[in-house]
Amino acid sequence: MAKIIVLDDDHIFRKNICKALIGRGHEVYPAEEGVEAIKLASERSFDAALIDMRMPGMDGIQVLKELKEIRPSIMGIILTGYGSIPDAVKCIKLGGCQYLTKPCNMEDIEEILRGITKEAKEGAKDSDIYQGIVGISPGIKKVISLIKRMKDSHHLPVIIFGESGTGKELVANALHFDSPRREMPFIAINCVSLKPELLESELFGHVKGAFTGAITTKDGLLNAADGGTLFIDEIADMNPVVQASLLRFIETGIFRPIGSTKETKVNIRIIAAINKDIEEEVRTRRFREDLYYRLNVCRIDIPPLRDRRDDIPLLVKHYLETSPVAKERNITLSCDAIEALMSHHWTGNVRELFNILGRAILLAKEPAITKEHILNFIPSKPTQKDAHSSLDDMGRKHIMETLRVCGWNISRAASTLGIDRRTLQRKMTRYQIRP
């Protein structure tokens, strides 16, 4: 599989070439103008560029020169209906270039692409994904760089900022599984999903008789995560009383289960995540200032998907490679489908992207997903007021559609959605989904 720029001002030809290459398993980035192709090359590495010779503005040779300056190793494939010896000579002088006359045979293009070394392809693949985090945009590269700098300082807490659906838990996973704690437990808890009194018990545990209903002694998640990492999602929704207990634990490593007179010391890393304006939460005293400063020692801000649209083709490719349904049906996306995805606002970020892909794949009758399929599921641009509710509605509809298609078999539906059975059951409870 090669990563390829397809540059041609003829929309139909560009679309057909992209479709053919995607069908052969290549990662394709379409461009209509030379400046667009140059911008793509400045932002990421490519194995090859298919370039039309005759275009308005910059011609194919000019574009290839610019691409070679940015990416010297890129293979140029000049496509033209106006074959000439002088043009062919210019291509040869640039080096790393082939010259084909339209209409060209796809097998000729494929033969050139097969000449790209396996090592180069593997190197490109490795640079696209880190611990499950997909992307090579400047924003996501900064996130990965911060993770690599913070992962080994595993005694320090980390706070992760990002809108809903940006992948905060994925970043937390990377911090844990690429650190010295990787062999120890990684435990996650969401503060929104539990009432304040239950959250305190879930974190710190309790002894028998500590409160009504405490019929047995129960260890908390701090005990369960000893030696590893505790990921606390939506920490801004944590009750102030629990915030105070958590602050003491972060500072001392010691906690006392509810109703107990004995203190317990454990060695864990705390990673917290928030999707709100934390400074505003502190200013309005909904979040403790001292806890904020204690957590803010190591901070990672995840950019929203609309600020890293260039990662969308990679995210689509990753989804198609990891979705059981997509692999089983050999699903592909057309170039115009990719373009439609890249033009959307993505209020719900990567989660929304994967929801739309999942719905399109689930309900499409053909294995080739087109722009029309995608537009059926992309909602009109929501207002800021409606953004949260529209994302929840989309998630609920996607889960319900998947369950119906799977005959309400929870295990099968969870596998189709790419999540575990327990996570699906939690989402069904949250969205009040019943057969």
N, C-alpha and C positions, 0 to 999 in steps of 0.2 A: 504494500500500500504506500502510495506517494502523496505528498501534500503539494497541491498544484494551484497556481493562478490561471484562470481562463480569461483572457483579455480579447474581446471582440465587440465591435460596435453593432453587429448584427444580432438583435435580441434572439431571434429564432435559432440561428446557428449556435449562439452561446448556450442557450437553454438545452439544445440537443446534445452538444458536446459534454456539458456538465452532467446531464442525465446518464449518458453512456459511461462516463468515468466513475460516477458515484455507484452505478450498477456493477462496476468492476472492483469496488471496494476502496476507491481512492477518496481522499479528503479534498474537496474542491471549493475554491473561493472565486466567485465570478466577479468580473470588473468590466465596465463599459468603456472607460477612458484610461489613457495612460497614467494620468495623475492618480487615479484610484488604485491602479496596480502598484505604483511606486509607494503609495501610502501603506498598502497591505504589507509590502516587503520590508518597509521600515519598522513595522510593528512585530513581525514574527518571521521565522525562518521557513523557507520553502525548498522543496526538492526540484521543482520544475515550473516553468511558465509557458503556457501555450498562447502565442501572441499573433494577432492578425497583422499583416504587413501594412495594409492600406487603411488608415483611420483618420478622421478629422483631427487636426492638431498634431500631436506627436505620432510619427510612424513607428512601425514595429522595431526597426533598428535603433531608433532613438530611445524607445522605452527599454529595450534590452540592455543598452549601454548603462542607463540609470540603474536598472536592477542589478547589473553586474558590479557596479560600484558599491551598492548596499550589501548585496549577497553574492560574493565572488563565486561561490560553489553552485549557484542555481543553474539548472540546465534549461536553456532557452530552446523552444520549439517554435519556429516561425511558420505560420500558416498563411498562404496567400493564393489568390486566384490569378496572380500576375507574375508567374515565375520568370526569373531572369538570372543570367549568370552573374552580373555585377552584384545583385542582392545576395546571392548565395555566397559569393566571395566575402562580402562584408560580414556575413554571419560567421563564416569560418574563422576570420581574423579575430572576432571577439572571443573565440574559444568557448568550449562547453556549449555548443549550439548546434541544432539540427534544422534543416530547411525542408518543409513539405508543401506540396502544391495541392490546393483545394480542387475537387473534393478528395480529401485524404481518407485512407482506410484506417479504421480504429486500431487494427492490428499493427500498423506501422507506428502509431503513437504508443501503443502498449509495448512494443519491442524496445522503443527508446526508454520508456519508463522502467522496464525490467533491468536496464543497464545501471540504474541507480543502486549503489551498494547497500547491502543489508545493514551494515554498520551505521551508515548515515540515517537510514530509516529508523533503526532502533534508537539512535540518539535523539531524533526528533520526537519520537513517541515518549521517551523518558522525560523530555523537557516539557511536555504538554500536561502531564499528570504527576502530582506529588501527594502521596497519602490520600488518594481519592479526590483531591482538589484539582479541578480541571480548568485550564486556562493559561494563556501566555500574555494577556494584556498587562500593561504597566501596573494597574491597580491590584490585580491578583498576584503578580510577581512580588509586589511589595509585601502583601500578606504572607506569602510563602517565605520570603526573606526574614520577616519578623518571627515566624514560627521557628525557623532554623536557628535563629539567635536566642530564642527564649526556651526552647525545648529542654535544654540540658540544665537550665537554672530551675530545676524541678522542685525546689523548696519555696519558690516565690509564687504568689497567686497571680492569676491572669484575668483580665476582664476583656470580653469581646463585644464590640459594638457592631450592630448591623440591623437593617430592616428585616421584617419577617420574610423568611424564605431565601435568605442570602447564603445560608450554610454555616451558621455559627457552631452547631454541634459537630460538623465535619472538621472545622478548625480545631475544636477541642479534642476530637479524636486524633488529629495529626500531632498535636502537642503531647498527647499521652503515648501514642503508639510509635513515635519516633524518639522517645526519651528513654532514660534508664529505667523508668517505671513500667515499660511496655509489657513485662511479664506479670504485672500485678493487676488488680481489678480496675476497670473503668466503669464508674456508675453515674448515671444521669438522673436528674430529678427536675421537674418543671413546677415552679412555684404557683402557676395559675391553676394547675389541675387539682390542688389540694387546699382544703380549708386551713386557716392559720394554725388551729390547735392540732390538726392532723400533720401539718408540715413540720411542726416542732418535734412531734413524736417520731415522724419518719426520719428526720435528720439525726436526732440525739438518742432515740430509743426511750424506753420507759421500764420501770419495774412494776411488778404485779401490785395492783391496788393503787397505782399513782393517780388514777382518775376513774370515773365511771366507765365501765367497759374494758378496763385494763385487767383482764382476767389472767393474763400470763406476762412474764417478763419478755421484752422484745428488744433485740439489738437494733440500733439505728444505722443509717447509711454511712455515718462516719466510721463506725466499727467495721462495717462490711467493706469499705474502701481502703482499709489500713494497708499502707505500702503503695497504694495506687493513686487514682485521681477521682475526685468528686466534681462532676459538672453540674452547676446550678443554673438552669435556664430561667429566663424572665425574673431575674433577681429583684427588679424594681417593684414587683408585686409581693415581695416578702413582707410579712408583718413586722412592724418596728421592734416588737419584743424579741422575735426570732433573729432580727438583724443584730441586736445587742449581743445575743448569745453567740452568733456566728463570728462577730468581731472578736470577742474574747478568745474563741477557739483559734482563729487565724493568728492572733498575737502570741498565744501560749502553746497551741497544739493540745490543749486539755479541754475536756467537756464533762458535764455531769448529766447522765440520763434523767429524764423527768421522774421525780419522786425518789431519787437515789441520794444517798449521802456520800457516795464514793465517786471520786473523779477518775476519769480514764484518759490516758495519753495515747494518741495515735500519730502516725506519720503519713500524711496525705497531702496532695496538692489540690488546692481549690481553684477551679476555673469557673468564672461566672459569665453570663451572657445577658445582654439587655437590648431591647429594640426601641427604647424610649430615649428622650433627651435627658441624660443622666444629670447634667448640670441644672436643668430646670427642676428635676425631681429633688435635687439637694436644696435648691433655692426655696422651694415651696415646702421643705421639710417632710416630704413624703419618703425620702431616703436619707439615712444617716450620713452626715458629712464625714465623720471619722471612718466609717466603713468604706465610703467611696475612696478616700485617700489611701486606705490600706490596700484596696483592690487595684487601684490605678497605678500600681508600680510597673506592671507590664500590661500594655494596652494594644489591642489589635482592632482596627477599623476595617470592616469588610465593605467594599463598594457595592452599590446596588447594580443589578444586571444592566439597567439602562445606561450606566456609565462604563460598561465594559462589553458592549454589543459585539465586539470582534471575537469574543469567546463563544458566542452562540453556536457557530458551526461545530466547534470542538465539543460543546456540551451535547449537541444533537447526536454527534457521532458516538460519544460516550454512552448516551442513553440507548441508542440502537444496539450497541455492542453488549450492554449489560441487561437489557430487558428480555426476559424469556420469550414473551410474545413476539417482540420484534425480531429476535433471532430465529424463532420457529417459522415465522412467515416471510423471512428474508426481506424485511421492510427497507425501503429507500425513500429519501426525500428529494424532490426536484429542486433545481436552483431557485425557481420562483417561490417555492415553499420556504426555503431558507431566507430569501430576501424578505418575505412577508414576516417571518419571525424576527428578523433583525430590525424591522421598522416599527415593531410594537413597543409600547411604553414600559411594560413589565412591572406593574405596581407590585405584583406578588413575587417578583424575582425568579430565581432558579426553580423554586417549587412550582410556581405558576407555569413556567416553561415545560417542566416535566409533566404536569397535569394535562396540559394541552396536547403534548405529544402522546401521552398515554391514551387520552380520549380519541384522538385522531386515528391512532393505530388500532384501537379496540373496535371502532365502528366503521372504519374504511373497509370496503369490499375488496379492493385491489391492494397488492403489496406496495405500489408506488403512491406515496403521499404527495399530493399536489398543493398548489397555493389555495385552490378552492376548498380542499379539505381543511386546511389550517384556518382559513377565514371563517369557517363555520363555527369554530370554537374560540376565536379571539374576540373578547368582548369589546364593546366600544370603550373609548378612553374614559375611565371613571373619574369622578371628582374626588378631591382629597377626603371629603366626608364619607364617600361610599367605598373607598378603597379597601378597608379592612373587611367590611361585610361582603363585598363582591368576591374577595379571595376565599372567604369561608364558604360561600355558596358554591364556588367552583370546586373546592375540595370535596364538599359533601356530594355534589352531583357526580363527580368522577368516581368516588368510592361506591355510590349507589349503582352507577352504570356497570362498574366492574363486578360487583356482587351479583347483579342480575344476570350478567353474561355467564358468570361462573356458577349459576344455580344456587347462590347463597352459600357456597362452600367457602368457609372463611380461610382455610389453609390455602386453597387454590387461588382465591382472590388476593391474599397477601403476597403469594409468590408472583402473581401477575403485576401487582403494584410495586414489587421490589422492596417490600418491607416484611418484618416478621409478624407472626400471628398476633402476638401480644400488642404490638403497636397498632395494628388494624383494629383490634378490639377496643383499645383506648379511644381511637378516632371515632369508632361507631358510637361509643358512649358519649363522647363530646358532641357529636352532631346528631345524637338521638336517632340513630339509624337502626331500624328493626325490620325483619322480614315482613 
